[in-house]
């Protein structure tokens, strides 16, 4: 009887240790996913900034064409002002 109780206690504690190990595994996976998202965010941000600096979405020629379509003859000062305002938000 006493031997049977001791074996049950041993098995119970073994299951408890297994649950702890499983919890640690789950926490490690969650930590890895979070770290992956953070690193991925900063790498993709850096790549996009580099791409936009190399290939801006709008340039001086586009601004001149846009203003001439609106019926205005743009001066270089106006084009520079538009470029500054566009670059401020990038």
C-alpha positions in Angstrom: 0.0 0.0 0.0 2.7 2.5 1.0 4.8 1.5 -2.1 1.8 2.1 -4.3 1.2 5.6 -2.9 4.8 6.5 -3.4 4.7 5.4 -7.0 1.6 7.5 -7.6 3.2 10.5 -6.1 6.3 10.0 -8.3 4.2 9.7 -11.4 2.2 12.8 -10.5 5.4 14.9 -10.0 6.8 13.6 -13.3 3.7 14.8 -15.1 4.0 18.1 -13.4 7.6 18.4 -14.5 6.5 17.6 -18.0 3.9 20.3 -18.0 6.6 22.8 -16.9 8.8 21.8 -19.8 5.9 22.1 -22.2 5.2 25.6 -20.8 8.8 26.6 -21.3 8.7 25.3 -24.9 5.6 27.4 -25.6 7.1 30.5 -24.1 10.3 30.0 -26.2 8.2 29.7 -29.4 6.2 32.8 -28.5 9.4 34.7 -27.7 10.9 33.6 -31.0 7.8 34.8 -32.9 7.8 38.2 -31.2 11.5 38.7 -31.8 11.0 37.6 -35.5 8.3 40.2 -36.0 10.3 43.0 -34.4 13.4 42.2 -36.5 11.3 41.8 -39.6 9.6 45.1 -39.0 12.9 47.0 -38.7 14.5 45.3 -41.7 11.5 45.9 -43.9 11.4 49.5 -42.8 15.0 50.0 -43.7 14.6 48.4 -47.1 11.6 50.5 -47.9 13.4 53.7 -46.9 16.3 52.8 -49.0 14.0 52.0 -52.0 12.0 55.2 -51.7 15.2 57.3 -51.5 16.6 55.6 -54.7 13.2 55.7 -56.5 11.1 58.6 -55.2 7.4 58.3 -56.0 7.3 61.8 -57.4 10.1 64.0 -59.0 10.4 67.5 -60.4 9.4 66.4 -63.9 6.1 64.9 -62.6 5.3 68.1 -60.7 6.0 70.2 -63.8 3.7 68.0 -65.8 1.0 68.1 -63.2 1.0 71.9 -63.0 1.1 72.3 -66.7 -2.0 70.0 -67.0 -3.7 72.3 -64.5 -3.0 75.2 -66.9 -0.2 76.8 -64.9 3.4 77.4 -66.0 5.4 76.5 -63.0 8.5 78.4 -62.0 11.5 76.6 -60.6 10.8 78.2 -57.2 7.3 76.7 -57.1 8.7 73.3 -58.1 11.3 73.4 -55.4 8.6 74.4 -52.8 6.5 71.4 -53.9 9.5 69.1 -53.7 10.3 70.3 -50.2 6.7 69.8 -49.0 6.7 66.3 -50.5 10.0 65.3 -48.9 8.9 66.6 -45.6 6.3 63.8 -45.4 8.6 61.0 -46.5 
